[in-house]
Amino acid sequence: MPSAPKITRIEAFQVDLPLREGRYTFSGGNFVEVFDSTIVAVHTDAGVTGYGETCPLGPVYLPAYAEGARAGIGKIAPALIGADPTALALINERMDAALRGHPYAKSALDVACWDILGKVAGQPIVNLLGGRYGYGYPLYRAISQQDPREMTEKVAQYRGEGYTKFQLKVGGEPAMDMERIRQARMLLDKGEVLVADANTGWSQHQALRVADAVRDLDVYIEQPCASYEECLVVRRHTNRPFILDEIMGSAADVVRGVADGAMDAINLKISRVGGLTRARVIRDLCVACGIAMTIEDTWGSDVATAAIAHLAHSTPPAALFSSTDFNSYTTVSTAEEAPKRAIGHMAAPKGPGLGIQPRAEILRKPLLSIP
C-alpha cells in the first residue's frame, strides 16, 4: 500500500482582480473596484500540488480582509508541514490549533487539500462531495447598487445573457430601495427570481417599512439587518420568503435558525465557514432540514469559482436555490480549464481535484513560502 503524501511547502500568491463593470457597490455606500485575492499552492512529497483561493469582499463586508488572510496563512502553514493533506479532519484540527478563528484564512488551505485528495484519488471533487446532479446548475447575477433605472437596465442586460435569478443590492434609503425592487420585479416574468439583498444595511424599522411595501411582490428578502435578533423580528413580520447570509457562519448558526424558523434559505459562502470540509457539513445539514441554499463564496477568480462549482453541482437540485460565477465578473483569468457560464448555468470541471490548472504567468512569485 503506497504511503500517504506529506505536505512539504506552502506558497501564497497575491492577485488583483479588476471588475469588468468597474465598480461593485453594496449597502452603506461600500464598493470595490479591484478585488485583492490570495491563491495558495500546497506542495507534497508525492509531486502533487493543490490550489485554493480566498478573496474577501473588501475589508468592511465581513470580519475579513486580504492582508489578514495572508497573515493567517503564514501563521497556520508551519503547522501543516509534514501533515497528510488527504486527512481533511486532521488538517482542520491542526489549523484550529494553530490559529483560533479566522476561517477565511483557513479556507484556501482546506480547498487546496481537497484538490490534492481528488488528484490522488483520480476523481473530481464533485464526486467526493456526493456526485454530480445533472448537466449543470442555475446561477444568479448580482446587480450592483445604483439608481432604480440603471439597476433595472442591468437586470434586462443579464436576462438577455440567460440569467433567470437576480440579486438586487439594496440596503440603502428605504424609499429608493422600494423603487429599485418594484421596477426590477415589473421587468421579470413569472418563474424568474428576484432577491432584494440588503447586506445588513437596514435598521430594523427600515427593514419593516420595506417588507411592508413589497408584500404584494414576488421577491425574496435577504439579510436585512446586522444582527440575528433584528432579522428574526423582520422574518416574523413579513410574508415574503427570507434568506440569511452574513450571520450564517457555522452549523450551529443553521441549527439555531432552523429551530427558530428564522429563514427559508441561506447563502453558504465557502471561505466564511473555513473551507469545503465545513461547508459540506452545513450543506448536508441544510438538505436534511429542508433549507435551500445559494452556494458561493465572498468573491474570487477561477480557483474559487471551481471550488464553488464542485460543491454546488454535488448538491441535490431541490436544495440548491442558486450559485454564482465570480470568474465572469472580473477581467483576469487565473486558471485554465475553469468552469464557464453557459446560458445562466454552470457545471463542475471533470478533471481530478478542482480540475483546473493555475496560470503561472498570473501567479508570478509567491509573497509567502513556508518552509
N, C-alpha and C positions, 0 to 999 in steps of 0.2 A: 504494500500500500504506500503510495507516494506521501512524503511528509507535507504538512500544511505550509503554505507560503508564509513568510515573515516580512513585516514592513521594515525597509532599510532606509528610506529617505522620504521626506515630505516637503513639497515645494508649494509656495503660494505666489500667484501672479495677479497683478492688478490690470484691469481692462476698463477703459472708458466706453460707455455705450450711449452715443448721442441718439436722441429721439427723432424719428422721421418727421413728426409734426412740429418739432422744435421745442414744445413745452407740454408737460403733463401737469395739470392743475387740479387740486382736490380741496377739501374743506379747509377753512381758516386762511384762505389765500396762499396756502403752501403749494409749491411747484418744484418740479425737477426738469432740467433740460439735458443733462448728461448724467447717466447713472454710473456710479463707481462700483464695479463688480470685482469680486475675488474668486478666482478659479484655483483649485488645489489639484496637485498631482501626488498620488500616494504610490510610491515605488516599492516593489518587493524583490526578494532574492530569487523568485521564480521567473523574473523577467516580465511580469505582468504589472501594468500600471493602471490605476483607477483615477477617475476625474470626478470632481464635484464643483458646485458653484454656490455662492451666497451673495445676494445683492439686495441690501436694504433699500427701501423706498425713501432715500434721503435720511437725515438724522432726526426728523420730527414726526414720523409716522408711527413707529413703534420704539421701544427702548432698544434700539439697534442702530449702528452706524458703521460705515465701511471700514474706517480705521480701527474701530473696535473689533470687527470681525477678524482682521489680520492680527491684531494684538492677541486676541483669544486663541487663534490657531497657533500662534507662537508659543503660548503657554501650554496648550494641550499636546502639541506634536511630540515633544520628547517622551511623553508617557506612552505613546503608541509605537515607538521604535522597538522592534523585536516581537511585536504582537502579531497574532494571526488575524488578518483583515477579514477573513470569511466567518469569524466567530463574532457575529454582529452584537449580540447581547453583551459579550465581554468587552468589546470595543467601546460600547456606550458606557459601561461601568467604569472603564479606565478614564474616559473623557470626563465623566461626572466627578470622579475622584480628583482629577487634575484641576478642574475649574467648576465652581458652583454656578449654576445658571448659564446665561449667555447661550441659549440654544442655537441662535443664528450663526454663532462661530463654530458650533459642532456639526451643523447640518452638512456643510460641504464635505467634511471628512467622512461622515456616515455614508453619504451618497457615493463617494469615491470607493468606499469599501464594498458597497453593493455592486458597483461597477466591476470590481475585482472578482467578487463572488460569481457574477454572471459569466465573466470571461473564463474563470477556472472551470465552471460547470458547463461551458459551451451553450449557455441559454441566455436569451434576452431577459432583462429584469422583469418585464411584464409577466413572463411565465412563472418566475419565482414568487411573484406577488399574488398569484392566483389564476393567471391565464387571461388570454386576450378575448374580450367580448366583441364579436362582430368585426366589421372592417374599419370602424372609426368611432369617434365620439364628438358631441357638439361643443362648440366654442362660443364664448361671449365676446363682445367688444366693449371695452371701457371708453366712455365718452368724456373727455376732459372738460372741466367746468368752465363754461363761457356763458354768454348771454343766451336766452332760450332759443332764439332764431338760429344762431350758429351751432348750437348743440343738436337741434333738430336736423339741420343740414348734414351734420356729421352722421347722424343715425341713418339718414337716407343714403349717404355715400357708402357706408359699410353694409347696409342692407343690400345694396347693389352688388357687393362682393360676396354675398352668400351667407352672411350672418343673420341669425333669427333671434338672437338673445343680446340684449344691450344693457349695460350698466351705466346709468347716468351718475356723474359725480355731482352730488348736491351738498347739503351741509352748510349752505350759506344763509342769506337773508330769506326767511320763510316765504314771503310773498313771491320772491323771484324763483325760489325752488318749486313752489306750486305751479308756476307758469312753465318752468322747464319740464316738469313731469307731464303736465296736461298737453303741451304741444307735441312732445315726443310720442305720447300714447296715441294721439289722434292720427299720427302718421302710420302706425302699425296696424297690421291685420290681426284677426283672431288667431291664436296659436303662436304668435310671436311674443317674446317675453321681454318685459321691461322691469328693471330693478333700479330703485332710487337709493343710491348708496351715499349716506351722509358721512361715512368715515369718522364717526364720533363727533361731528361738527355741530349738532344742535344741542341746546339745553333741553331739559325735559319739557318745559312749557312750549318751546318752539316745535319740538317733535310732535307734541299733541296737536298743535294747530295744523301742521302739515298732514298728519294722519287723518284728521277730520276732513280736511279739504279734498283728499283723494279717495274717500270712502267709496265713491262711485266708479273708480277707475280700476282696470286690470293691471295692477302694479304691485311688486314686492317692495317692502321697506327693509333696508339693510343698515344695521349698526347705527341707529340714530344718535345715541348718546355715548359718553365715555365710560360710564360705569354699568355694571351688570344690573344693579338695582334700578337705575333710571330706565334702562332698556326694558326691564320687566314691567314697569308701570305702563310704558307705551304699548308693549305687546298686549297687555291685558285690556287696553283701551281700544285698540284698532281691530277692524275686521279684515285687514289686509294680511296676506302671508308674510312671515317675518324671518329675516336672516340675521344671524350673529356672525361677526368676523373677528375684529381685533381682540375681543375678550375671550375667544376660544383658543387657549394656548396649551391645553392638556386634555387627557382623557377624563380627568377629574372635573374639568370645566364642562365637558359634554354631559357627564353623569348628572351634575347639578342642574344643567339646563333641561335635560330630559325630565328629571323629577319635578321641576317647576313648570313644565310646559312652556319654556321660555322662547322656543324657536321652532320653526318648521324646517330650517336648513341652516347649515354653517358653511363658511369659507374655510377650507382646510389648506393652510399655507405650510409647505414643507419646512422651510427654514425657521418659521415661528415656533414649531414644535420640536426642532432639533434633528430633522432628517427623515429619511424614508422608514427607518425602523419604528419610530414612534408614530409617524403619520399612518403607517399600516395599522397599528393598533387602534387609532382613533377612527380610521376609515371603517374597519370591521365592526367597531362598536356602533357607529352610526348606522351601518347596514342592519345590524341586529335590532336596533331601536327604531328603525323607520325614519331616520333623519336624513334628508337629502344633502348633498354636498356639491359645492363648487371646489374642485381640486386644482390648486395653483401654487404660487409662491409670492413673496413680496415683489420680486422682479427678477430679471436675469436675461441671459442670452441663450444660445443654442444648448449649452450644457444643462442649465436649469430647465429649459423647455423640454429636453429629453427626459429628465427625471420626472417632471410633471406628467408627461405623456405615458410613461410606464405605469404610474400609479392610477391615472385616470382610466386608461384602457383596460386595466385589470379590475375595475370597479363595476359591479352589476349596473346595467343601464338604468334600472328603476331607481337606483340610489344616486346616480350621477346627474345632478342638476345642470352642471356646466363645467368648462375648464377654459384654459386660455393659451394663447400662442404668443408669448412675450417676444420671441425672436422675430416676429413680423413688425414690432413697434420700433425697432432700433435699426441703425444703419450699418452695424458691424456684425459680421458672421464670425463666431469663434470656433466653429467645428464643422467638419464635413459629415455628410450622411445624417444631418439633423432632421427631425420631423418638420414638415411644412404643411401649412394650412391648405385645404382644398375644399372650396365651396362651404365655408363655415364649419368644417370638421378637420380633425387631425387623427393620426394613428401613431402608435408607438413604433420606434425603429425595430427591425427584425434581427439585427446583428447581436452578438453576445454582449452581455453587460448593458451599458447605456446604448450601445450600437452606434456610437459616434467617434470621431477622431478629431481632437482639438487641433487648431491651426497653429503651428509653431511660430509662424511669422506674426501672428496676433498676440500670442502669449509673451514672446520675446524672453527677456531674462527674468528669473524669479526675484521677487522682493524678499523672499524668505526661503531658506533651505536648511532643513534640520535632518540628520546632524550635519 
